[in-house]
Structures are given as C-alpha cells and as structure tokens.
Amino acid sequence: MRTLARVSRDIEATPHPRFSVPLTAECVGWARTAHYVTTVAEDGDVQLRSEAGAPTRYFIRRRGPDRLELTQLDDDAEHPLLFVADTEVLERHLIGLFADDIREDLDLPLLEIGWTVDDLARGYEVSEMERGYRTLKRVGGGPVAAAPDPALSLLALVPLSHYLQWSIADLKRSFLSPTGSPLLRRGGYAAP
C-alpha cells in the first residue's frame, strides 16, 4: 500500500503533465499591443516573443502543479523573473511589464513607480532574501509571488502588490494615461 508521503514523492519525482497556461484575451491583447506574439508549445509552455526587433523573449512554464515560472531570454541566456501560484497574479505582472513598451510607442513619459519596501501596498509584506529569492506575501496569509535578486525582486514585487488591487482594465487605463492615473496620484501609488 502506498502512503501519502510516498505518493507525494512520486509526484515530485515524476514530470508534471503539462497544461497550457491560460492567459486571458485581455493579457494576450496587451502583449500584442506591445508587439509581442504569444505562442503555445506542445508541452504547454507559453512564449512571448517581440516582433519589434528586440531579442527579448519571455517564457511561462508550469513548475509543479501549483506554480508558474516567468523567465526572460536575452542574448542566449535565460533568467528567472518571477514565480507565482496564480495566473491572475502573473497577468497583473505582465500588464505592468509590457506597459513601458506601450508607453514608449505612444510617446508617453516614463512613469516613476515606487519600488522600495516602504512603497508596498497595504496588506502586503516582502521577505528578506532566502535561497536567492524574495517573496511577496499577504499579511497574515500565504505567498503571492517570488523573484530573484535583492534589488530586482523589489522592482517586480512592490509594484505587483499595487497591481493586484486594481482590475486589469484600470491598470491598462493607468498605463495609457500620461500621469498614470488612477494607479498613481501625486507622485505615489493611489488606493483603489
């Protein structure tokens, strides 16, 4: 008879069946606006490839049954950017990630987005670096996302804590606004 611990070890030792990461039409459309084409490989991995001549490609892969990994490929080197457990969290990050390209195409000014620990959205906290990653957590709750590198992790996780409080429609409206409103107000993040 197999015990739960044995089954758990078997699941971890066996490659997980690959299922495509279900990105919403809103997210895929935003990526397309930033000149990124979305393709899904046979194994379910998603690739976001720039059509604007930039060598940057992003990959979204399942890493176990409850985790997604976003990586970036530049000049033949692939780097992890973010781990999440929820597609909704990943999509909020992607909306922000592609916003700079879209704003540049529209000749909108670069948005000054806070990224220090003091800029975290109410209800969120970040861990210290552990095993090379920093984790964004809901206060009194579980982890939301993790990112590598002491500085770059804050650049990803602090804005993400705010993006999670807004609808995708409001985020897109913010990134298309010259002032970043409603996400940003008076030089800082606004509350929804």
N, C-alpha and C positions, 0 to 999 in steps of 0.2 A: 504494500500500500504506500502510495506517495504522500508525503506530508506537505503541508502548505509551504514550509521552508524549502523543500526540495523542488516543488513546482515553481516557486519564485526564482530559485537559482537557475532552473531550466529556462524560464522565460528570459532572464537576463543573459544567459549564455547563447540563446538562440536569436538570430536576427529577427527583428520585429517585422511583421508583414507591413509592407509599405502602402500607405494610402496617400493619395494626393492631398496636399494642404489646401483646404477650401477657402481661398481668398474671395472676398465679396467683389461684385461688379464695381462697386464704388472704389475699392482699393486698386483693382486692376486698371480701372479707368484713370485714376490719379497717376499711377505709374506710367501709363501710356501718355498722359499729358506731359510728363517729364521726359518723354522719349525713351521709355523702357518697354521692351517687349517681354511678355510673360509666356514661358513655355513650361510644359509639364513633361518630365521624363517618364519612361515606362515604369521606373521604380517609385514614382510619386514625388520625387524631388522637383521643386519649382525653381526655375531660373529666371531672373530679371536681368535682361541684357540691354545695354544702352545702344540706341540707334543713332545717337548724336556724335558718334566717333570716339567717345571716351572708352578706354579699355576696361572700365569697371563693370563687373558682373556681381550680382548677389544671388545666393542660393539659400533656399529654405528647405531644411530636411527634418524629418522626424528623428528624434534621438530617444527611442523608447516610446512607450505607449502614451506618456503624458508630458512630452517635452518636444519643443521645436527649437531648431538652431538656425539663426541667420548668420551667414558668412559673407565676406566680401573677397572677391578675387581681383587683384591688381597685379599686372606685370608678372604673371605666373606664380604668385604667392597668394594663398588663401588664408584669411584670418577670421576667427570668430568675432562677431559683433554683439550678439545678444542671444540669450536663452530665455524662452517663455514656456508657460504651460498652456496658454490660451491664444487662439488665433486672433481674438479681438484685441488683445494686448499687442501682438505682433503688428496688426494692421495700423493701430494708432502710431506705433513707431515708424512704420513705412510711410505713413502720411507726412509725418514730420521730416523724414529722411529725404523724400522727393521734393519737399516744399522749396528748398534752396534752388534747385534746378528750375523749377517752375517760375519762381520769383525772378530769377536771372533772365529767363526768356521774356518776361513781361517788363523788364527794366524797373522792377520794384526794388526798393532799398533792402539791404540785408537786415533781418530782424535781430536785435540784441536780446537773446534769450538767456536768462539766468541758469547757471548750472552748478552752483555751489550747494553744499548741504543746507545752508540757510535758505535756499530758494525752493526747497522741497514743498510740494503741495501738502496742505493739512491732511492728516490721516495716513501719511506715508513716512517711512524711515529707510535709511540705507545702512547696510552693514559695513564694517571695516573690510578690508581685503582679506579673503580667506581662500587659500589654494588658487590664488591668481584671479579671483573674481569678487566683485562687489554685488550684493543682492538688494534689490528694491523690495520692500515688504510693506504690507498694510499694517498699521499699528494695531496690535492685538490680533493679527491674522497671519496668514501664510505668505510665502514668497510670491512675487508677481513676475519678476524678471531678474536676470543676472547678466553682467557684462564684464569683460576683462579690462585690465589696465587701471591703475589708480586714477588718472585724470580722465581718460576716455570713457570710463564707466560712468563717471558723473555727468559727462556731456550727453550720454544716452539716457541714463536713468532719471535724472532730475527733471528734464523736460517731459519725459514719459509720465511721470507722476501727475503732471498737469494735463497732458493729453487725455489721460484716462477719465478725467472729469467732464470732458466735453464730447458731444456727438461728433461723428465724422463730418457731418455737414457743417457744424460750427467750426471745426478745425480747418476745413477747406476754405471756408469764408474768411477765417482769420489769416490764413496764409496768402490769400488773394487780396487782402486789404493792405494798403500802403502802411498803415500803423500797426497791423497785427491784431486788430480788434475783431472779435471780442476776447480772444485768448490773452492779449496783452493790453494793459492800460497804465498810463502814467509811468512808463519806464519799468514796469514789472508785470508779473502774472496777475490776471484778474480771476476772481472767483466766479463760477457759473451762476 
